[in-house]
Amino acid sequence: MTAGSFVTDQGVEVPAVTGETMREVDRIAIEETGPNLYQMMENAGRNLALAVIQVLGTGWLSDQIVVLAGTGGNGGGGICAARHLANRGAHVTLVVSDPDRLTPVPAEQLQIYRGTAGAVAQVADLDDLDAGVVVDAIIGYSLGGVPRGAAAALIEWTGSQPAPVVSLDVPSGIDATTGNAPGNHVQAASTLPT
């Protein structure tokens, strides 16, 4: 194992990349190799849904799943995951940080999600939700500064929950390159390669 990698539970060495490198990987994937943003978001959302089912185990059909989504690509992946879970019969509540500011592809994901039996709640409704698992798709590896507004409220609520949290990309509010929370010099050890 090197400083620029980590080893999975299955013993596979995986290289660690910076947030900047990941943005370039996504750009190459979309612009040069073929999958478009819709396909990438669909793959991320489907796999996130499967990870949530795995975390919940046999209770996945009865436990309340709260999906927190931001306005960009990470949020779109979370909305897509919410749709996959709702379509499988799970009890899902989706909370989007600012639905009026969704970028185009996540906005389409929300429109499609609204055709499922899944619920939609507002940020103001968070204290009324009882989560069996929280899905964090608020901010991904493109974090640029200290989260503010509704995104910060979603992150704070997530941190106050006793339920397990499944994050898409990295835990929201954590810099993907350093493992630090902006404005905080303490490292988030659980997100750093070991």
Residue pairs with C-beta under 8 A, 6 or more apart in sequence:
1 7
1 13
3 193
4 15
4 16
4 193
5 13
5 14
5 15
5 16
5 193
6 13
6 14
6 16
6 193
6 194
7 13
7 14
7 194
8 14
16 193
17 25
18 176
18 177
19 141
19 142
19 143
19 175
19 176
19 177
20 177
22 141
22 169
22 176
23 141
23 142
26 40
29 35
29 40
30 36
30 37
30 40
35 43
37 73
37 105
38 105
41 73
41 76
41 77
41 80
41 105
41 106
41 109
42 80
44 77
44 80
44 81
44 168
45 76
45 77
45 78
45 79
45 80
45 81
45 82
45 83
45 84
45 109
46 80
46 81
46 84
48 77
48 78
48 80
48 81
48 135
48 137
48 166
48 168
49 80
49 81
49 82
49 84
49 85
49 88
51 166
52 60
52 65
52 81
52 85
52 133
52 135
52 166
53 60
53 85
53 88
53 90
55 133
55 164
55 166
56 63
56 65
56 132
56 133
59 132
60 90
61 89
61 90
61 91
62 91
62 132
63 91
63 132
63 133
64 91
64 93
64 129
64 130
64 131
64 132
65 82
65 85
65 90
65 91
65 92
65 93
65 131
65 132
65 133
65 135
66 92
66 93
66 95
66 129
66 131
66 133
66 134
66 135
66 163
67 78
67 79
67 81
67 82
67 85
67 92
67 93
67 94
67 95
67 135
67 137
68 78
68 95
68 97
68 134
68 135
68 136
68 137
68 138
68 154
68 157
68 158
68 172
69 75
69 76
69 78
69 79
69 82
69 94
69 95
69 96
69 97
69 106
69 137
69 138
70 78
70 96
70 97
70 137
70 138
70 139
70 140
70 151
70 154
70 172
71 96
71 97
71 98
71 101
71 102
71 103
71 106
72 103
72 106
72 139
72 140
72 142
73 103
73 105
73 106
73 140
73 142
74 137
74 138
74 139
74 140
74 142
74 168
74 169
74 172
75 96
75 97
75 102
75 106
75 137
75 138
76 102
76 103
76 105
76 106
76 109
77 137
77 140
77 168
78 94
78 135
78 136
78 137
78 138
78 168
79 94
79 96
79 106
79 109
79 110
79 113
79 137
80 109
80 113
81 135
81 137
81 168
82 92
82 94
82 113
82 116
82 118
82 135
83 109
83 112
83 113
83 116
83 118
85 92
85 118
86 92
86 113
86 116
86 117
86 118
87 116
92 116
92 118
92 119
93 118
93 119
93 120
93 121
93 129
94 110
94 113
94 118
94 119
94 120
94 121
95 120
95 121
95 122
95 123
95 125
95 126
95 129
95 154
96 102
96 110
96 120
97 123
97 138
97 149
97 150
97 151
97 153
97 154
98 149
98 150
98 151
99 110
102 110
113 120
114 120
121 128
121 129
123 150
123 153
123 154
126 153
126 154
126 157
127 157
131 161
131 163
132 163
133 163
133 164
133 165
133 166
134 158
134 161
134 163
134 164
134 165
134 166
135 165
135 166
135 167
135 168
136 155
136 158
136 165
136 166
136 167
136 168
136 171
136 172
137 167
137 168
137 172
138 147
138 151
138 154
138 155
138 158
138 172
138 173
139 147
139 151
139 155
139 172
139 173
140 168
140 169
140 170
140 172
140 176
141 169
141 170
141 176
143 170
143 172
143 173
143 174
143 175
143 176
143 182
145 182
146 152
146 182
146 183
147 155
147 172
147 173
151 172
152 173
154 172
155 172
155 173
158 165
158 172
165 171
169 176
170 176
170 191
171 188
171 190
171 191
173 181
173 182
174 180
174 181
174 188
174 191
175 181
175 182
178 187
179 187
179 188
179 189
179 191
179 192
180 186
180 187
180 188
181 188
